[in-house]
Amino acid sequence: MKIAVIPSGDINKYKNADALILGLKGFCINTYAYSFEEIVDILNISTQEIFIAINKNIHNNEIPLLEEYLQKFSKMKIAGIFYADVALIEINKEHNLNLNLIWSQEHLTCNYHTINYWLNEGAKGVFISNDITKREILEIASNVNGTKFVQVFGYIPIYVSRRHAVDNYLKAFAIKDKDKYFNYISKEEKDYPIVDDENGTYVYSNNILCSLNEIEEYNNIDYGIISFFNINHDEEKIIDIFKTVTNKNKEEYMDFIKDKYSNIDTIFLYTETIYKVK
């Protein structure tokens, strides 16, 4: 398994990662956003695989610029593009761009029948949902032929809205300035990171997903994703841990992580999510 990193800014902190996932400014959610020019500069100097995240819903008036970006990316040495909107599939076909598209619709990539449908439509891989159990992840991985990505460390997104919930709150209570990028929303004595940017509002899990104990079972997964969104220390060590973990050193590595992060969890890996209509 290769390790792909969602950076929290300066890419120099992740030189030991196999790949980077860079959000395209104005077209990404749940990833650190870089301008097109910044991405080009990174491509020119990096020896790592570079994936681009264009994973938000696309508006009609954004399609011409999106087409322009995709045509340019098709001529560059990028490993692939994480997408959520079907527009990227259609543009890829219409312009014969042959881009390596990775279906990354977060809460919907949770069964292999739908994943295989999009692979037949032109996608080349999938970012498997964080909302399902380890058993289901392994079942999907064994029934999908495309490139498979699974998040193994970091906060996971649990809510996305196009509305600007934080900004609206600040306006309603006449709070003049938003003094930090990450805020927190509290519920049932748990604090959830919340972000409000140009594309809307995102809420993240209160705990950090850590799949170190499961990593050796992911033998059918091509890339383990580490998200450093809202995490900005010990990055190189965390990457090394996930790249070199074995049964012999797993306990030592887990002790290090627990010492550094008091809120690690397996989230849904051993807890089925069941929704009932009342």
Order of alpha helices (4+ residues) and beta strands (2+ residues): beta-beta-beta-alpha-beta-alpha-beta-alpha-beta-alpha-beta-alpha-beta-beta-alpha-beta-beta-beta-beta-beta-alpha-alpha-beta
